[in-house]
Amino acid sequence: MILYAEEPAKKKSSGKAAAVTRFLYSTFLRLLSLTFVGLTILAWLQLIGYWGAGAQSRFDLMNTPWKIYIAVLAVLYPVTAVGLWTTLSWGRVIWFMAIGFQIIAIMRFPDSFGGHDFIVLFHLGTLAFYLVFELALRVIEKKV
């Protein structure tokens, strides 16, 4: 009888741990979403020529690789922000597409997009946090 009385207490604490982890996970995704809102604003400021310097300060003056790069990001960033804010699975898919596109562009074409190592580290760091949250949720939910 005592053993039976202790089992629900363990499940209850696991339920609390799962609830806290889910809350932290959704908060992480929403903070990441706000970051992508900021990145959206920066991308659009660069598109209209308000932010940036040199020959690539406006869309009509950019070379072709930069036009493709900034146009794709200007579309992916706001969609990513909305998807991450809603915490739906399609938001994470678009997020993976956006960071994949940006990391590949920066790493594959350092002559065109070099000097953005911080962005790559930021994306890899947030991806690592995401994977930790996913793993924690799977382990906790498996125990409950």
N, C-alpha and C positions, 0 to 999 in steps of 0.2 A: 504494500500500500504506500509506503514512503517512497519507494522507487517510482511509482506511478505519479505521485504528487510532484516529484522533482522534474519529470520530463516536460510537462507543460511550461514550467518556468524557463527551461532552456529554450524551448521554441519561442516563448514570448520575448526573451532577450535577443534571439536571432531575428525575430520579426522587427524589433526595434533597430537592430543593426542594419537590416535590409532597408528599413524606412529612412534611416539617416543617410545611408549610402546612396539611395535613390535621390534624396533631396540634394546632397552634395553633387551628384552627377548632373542633375538638371540645372543646378546653379552654375556648375562649370560650363555646361553647354550654352547657357544664356549669357554668361560673361564672355565666352568666346564669340557668341553672336554679336555682342556689342563691339567687340574688337573688329569684326568683319564689317560692321556699319562704318566704323572709322576708316577702315581700308577702302570701303566703297567711296567714301567722300574724297579720300586722297586720290583714288584712281580717276574719279570724275573731275577733280580739280586739275589733274594732269592732262586729262583729255581736252579741257577747254583752254589750257594754256595758262592758268592762274598759278599753278605750282610746278616748279621745275625750272631748270635753266639750260641754256645752251641751245643747240640746234633741234633738240627734241622737246621743246617746251609746249608745242601745240600739235594736235592730231594731224593737221594738214602738213606740218613740217617734219613729222617723224618719218624715219625710214620704215620700210615694210615690216621687218621683224617686230619693231616696237609697236606699230599699228595693230598687228595681230595680237601681240601680247597684252597690250593695255585694253583693247576692245574685248577680248575674252574675259579678262579679269573684271572689267567694268560690268559685265553681265553676270559672271559667276559669283562675285562678292555679295551683291544684294540678295540673290537667291539663296546663297549659303547662310546669310544672316537670318533670313526668315525661316529657313529650314531648321537651323540650330535653335532658334528661339522657340519654335513649336515643339522641339525635342522629338520630332517624328523621324523615322528611319530614312526617308528620302533626303532629309537635311544633312544627315551624316554622309550619304552617298555623294551629294553635291560638294560637301566639304572635302571629301577625299579627292574628288575630281579637281577642285580648285587648288588644293595644296600640291597634288601630284603634278598638275600642269605647271604651277609656279616653280616647284623644286626642279623638275626636269628642265624647264627653260633656263633657270639660273645655272644649274650644274652643267648642262649640255652646251650652252652657248655663253661661256663666261666673257667673251669679247663684247657681246651685245648687252648682256644683262648682269655682268659681273659687279662686284661690290655690294651685293645684297646677301651676304652670308648670314646676317642677323635674321633675315626673314626665313631662311632655310632652318636655322637653329630654332626659331620660334615655332615653326610648323612641326618640326620633329619633336620638340618638347611637348607641345599640346597633344600631338598624336600619342606620345608615350603616356601622358596623363589619362587620355581617353582609354587606352588599352588597359591601364591599371584599374580604372573604374569598371570597365567591362568584365575584367577577370574577377574583381571583387564581387560584383553583382552575381556573376555565375556561381561563384563558390558559396556565397551566402544563400542564394536561392536554392542551391542544391542541398544545403544543410537543413533548410526550413521545410 
